Amino acid sequence: MSERALRLGVNIDHVATVRNARGGAYPDPLRAAKLAEEAGADGITAHLREDRRHISDADIDGLMEVLTVPLNFEMAATDEMQKIALRHKPHAVCIVPEKREERTTEGGLEVARDENRLAHFIAPLREAGCRVSIFIAADKAQIEAAHRIGAEVIELHTGAYCDAHAEGRFDDRDRELAALREMSSFAHGLGLEVHAGHGLTYETVQPIAAFSEVKELNIGHFLIGESIFRGLTPAITEMRRLMDEARG
């Protein structure tokens, strides 16, 4: 894993979304992953959903074979996904909430009310050598619960902050940003590694990237969309530049 002060993980899910719209093999998420590597991504993120709406099992097989940067394997806390993760043993496993009817991940995982089950669920993953991350809201109770169950990493959900900015609700945006800042510091104080992601764009990335406690940003949908207009490599290069500028 890169020793950069702030790493960029590129999520390639929506390359697979475009491919699956026609049912063929193009565009290839593996090709996107390799381009992202060459453009400066420190890792690749892929979410294998239960309904396989974008990333497929074959994509995960291929990524494990071709990547030279770490794979962050996003998944729901199900027996099927645990078996897949234990078979591949990716560098990192990020546990996310998942509902069939949602378009995208709508919020953070409810850890505090499911603590015992999640503790037992992640134990084999940690024993297999995977770094376990929990995708949660910027909420003290959820962060404390993630710490108690043995997660090494939390990824803070930045979606509400990004949505408020996009909709011009700037007071709400600033409140969300303040909560993210406070909870990044709180989690860091517990000894958790702090990541962040969901909905980040060129306009919203720098305030989050400026948090010294945050070690990794995972960004996907915006970069894949922006690549339509400027190409994947320039899109990633610009995101990397903005992150580095914010971190100083």
N, C-alpha and C positions, 0 to 999 in steps of 0.2 A: 504494500500500500504506500502511496506517495506520502512524503513527509511535509508536503505543503502545509502552511498555516491554515488554509481553507481549501478543502478538496471539492471538486465538482463531480457528482455522479449524474450521468445522462441516462434518462429513462427512455427506452426504445419501444415501449408498448404500442404507441400509435403509428409506428411504421407498420406493425402487424395489423393494426386496425384498417389501414388503407389496403394492404395486401388482401385481407379477408373479405373486403367489400366486393372483390371480384372472384374470390375463391381460387386464385392462382398462387403462384410462387413469388410474385413481384409486387411491391418492392421487398427486398430481403432484409429482415431485421438484423441478421448477422453482418451483412455488409454495412449497415448503419452503425453497428457497434464498433466495427473495425475503423470506420471513418471517424467516429467519436474519439476512439483511442488516439488516432493520429492527430486529431485537432486539439488534444490536451485534456480530455476527460481522464479523471483519476480512477473512475470505476463506471460500471454499467449496471443499471437497475432494470429489472424485468419482473412484472407481476403476473404470475400464472394463476389466473382466476379459475374458480371451480367450473364455470361455464365455458372456459376457453374462448372468450369473445375476442381476444387479440393474441397474446403470446400463447404458443402451443408447447406441448411436451417436447416436440422435436426441436423447437427453438432453444429450449433450455439445454437439451443435449448438445446442440451445436455450440451454444455460447460457452459451455464448460470446456469444450474441445479447443476453441479458437482464441479465446480471450487471453491476453497477457496482463490485463488489469483485473482487479477483483470484480466478481459478480455479487451484486446485492439482490438476493432472491426475495421478492415480496410475495407474501402468501397469507391466506386466512389460517386460523388456528384449527385445522381439521386433521383428522387422522390421515387422509389421503395426501395432503400437502406435507405433512410431517414425514411420511414415508419417502416422498420424492426428494425432499431436502436431505434426508439421511442417506439416500442413495448417492446423491451428487456431492454432498458436503461443500457447498459454496462458501466463499469467504465470509459472507454475512447473510443472515436471514432476518428480514423485517416483517414482523407480525402486524397485519393490518385488518381493520374491520371490513366485512364484505357482505353486501346484500345483492341478490340477483337483479332486483329492479332498479338499482342505482346506475346512473350513467358513469360516474366516477366515484372514487372514495369520498364520502360526504363528511366524515368527521374522524376524530381519533378513536382508538380502541378503548372500550370500557374495561379497564384493568381492575379498578378497586372493587367492583361487584363480582369479579370472576377470578379473584386472586389465586385461590387454591388450584383450580383447573389449569390456569395459565402457568403457574409455577411448575406443575408436573409436566405440562406440555413442552416447555422450553428446555427442561433439564437434559433430555437426550440430545438435543441439538447442541447445547453447550459441551456436552461430553464428547460429541463428534468433532469438536473444534470449530464450530460456526460461531461467529460473533452475533449475538442475538440483540436485535433492536426492536423497540416497541413504538409504533406510530400513535401518538397521543396528542390531545389538545394541551394547550398551555395552562394546565390546571394542577395545582399543588398536590391534591389528593391522588391524581392519576400518576404523577411523577413519583411520589412516595411509594405507591403500590408497585410501579415498575421496578423501582429499586429493591423493594422487599422480595419480589419474585426471582431476582437474580439476573435481570437484564443488564447488559454492559452498556447499552446505548439506548437513548431515546431519540426519536425524530419528531420534532414539533410540527404540528399541522399549521401551515401558514395560509390556508385557504380563506379563512374569514377576513384576515388582513388584506389579502389581495383582492377579494371581492369588494370590500368596502372602498378600496382605492379606485377600482374600475367603475364603480357605481357613483363616485363622487361623494361618498359619505365620509368625509375626511375626519370628522370628530371620532366616528366609529373606528376608522382606520388607525388613528393615533392611539386610541385605547387598546386596540388589538396589538399594536406594535409595542406598547408599554408592557402589556402582559407577557408577550413573547420575550422581551428583554429581561423582565423580572424572573420568569420561569427558567430561562436559559442559565441565569446566574444561580438560581436555586438548585437546579439539577447538577450543574457543575460542582457546586458545593457538596453534594452527596457523593461525588466521585463518578457520576455518569458522564459518558461522552455524549455531547449534544450535536444532533444533526437537525436540519429543518428542510421542509419542502411542501409543495402543493400550490400550484397556481402562480409561481414566481415568474416574473417577466423582467425585461430590461428596466422598466419603470419602478418595480417594487423590490428588486434584488438587493440594492445597495444598503438600505437600512438594516436588513437582516444580515448581510455579509459583514457589516461593521461590528456585530457582536463578537467580542473576542472569545467567548465561550463556545461559539458554534464552530465545529470542525469540518462539517460537510454539508453541502446543499445538494439535494436531488431534484433535478429539473428535467421535465420531459415534454409535456404537451406543447408548451410555448415554443420550445426549440424545434420540434418537428414541424409545427405550423410555420414558424419563421423561415425554416429551410426551404419552403415552397418559393419564397420570394428572393432569398439571398444565397441559398445553398446550405447544406448542413455544416460544413467546415467553417464558413464565415459566421454562421449563427452561433456556433459554440465558441469560436474565438472571441466574438464580441461579449458574450456572457462571461467568459473567463477574464476578459479585460476589466469589465465592470466590477467583478468580484475582487480582483486584485487591487483595483483602485480604491474600493471601499475599505479594504483591509489595510491599505497603506504599505 
